[in-house]
Amino acid sequence: MTEEQNLNAPTPMVKKFKLYTGNSNPALAQRIADILGVELSGLLLKQFANGEIYCRFDESVRGADVFFVQSIVGQNVNDMLMETLIAADAAQRASCRTFTAVIPHYGYARQDRKAAPREPITARLVANLLETAGVDRVVTLDLHQGQIQGFFDIPVNHLTALDLFGDYYKQFDFDTDQLVVVSPDVGRAKAAKKLSDMLGCSLAIAHKGRPKHNQAEVTGIIGDIKGKTCIINDDMIDTAGTLCAGVRELKKLGAGDIYVCATHGIFSGEGVSRIEEAPIVECVVTDAVPLDPACHDDKIKVISVADEFAECMQRIYNEVSVSGMFGADLNL
């Protein structure tokens, strides 16, 4: 081969696993990196004086399979969404091989349908934005409704924290005849039933109305809770107003000790203080949403979902590498 032909020959793409994080949940991203045995690579994210977001990868991502960890949540939730979109665009323009958005908390998931005329379906809008920005796959955890997966035309890996909660409560050695898992509403009944099956106990369902956002009124309970230990399972705690109203209603109806578990502990506004004042023995959440140390309360316990995400990311990377979509196996 002549020197000229050699210069014109295509350069083989170097297939690499690259893990990055936005500003929302770097602690979880670091835990995932430690489990996978990879470095949390460098990504510059900053804001201009007017609030616009700037993004630049500190290293080449050409031919790399990029995994970007970002929970779309917090006081600056819209910035977290824009960081994800801009990072995806930057990676695609830098000739990455694939871009996987690892979104432990999928923002705007509550707006997944038109409950009233002239409302948006913002969960679908976010899905469209992610796809348009160049995201090839989404990995997420306990969506508000599983049907949100159908808003995407790209693969979605939908994980759940139910197994973690099941294993956690098995350590308590509860008397299962005096234990009941309570669904906070009809929509959460299926997930609550799975948790009750794991624990080998009964199920109860709260019936509630919602006069306006972040407010709810419990109007009745389907099932026997009198004198029993209750575990309320939900996907999200935002202001905790709905949760604490339900807890007090359970107490009025004769419930015994009440435990709470939720995948996403957002704790907006006075959420933590409401938990502290409510008749709750313990509230367990995951690190899918970072808990502000300044808002920490002795009643709130955090368990990590890093193992679940690390296992899923390794499986995705290894499985699709067989078909040539990704790089070589990640040998962990």
Secondary structure, DSSP 8 states (H G I E B T S, - for coil): --HHHHHHS------EEEEEE-SS-HHHHHHHHHHHT--B--EEEEE-TTS-EEEEESS--TTEEEEEE----STTHHHHHHHHHHHHHHHHHTT-SEEEEEESS-TTTT--S-SSTT---HHHHHHHHHHHHT--EEEEES-SSGGGGGG-SS-EEEE-SHHHHHHHHHTT---GGGEEEEESSGGGHHHHHHHHHHHT-EEEEEEEE-SSTT--EEEEEES--BT-EEEEEEEEESSSHHHHHHHHHHHHTTB-SEEEEEEEE---TTHHHHHHHSS-SEEEEETTS---GGG--TTEEEE--HHHHHHHHHHHHHHHHHTTSS-S----
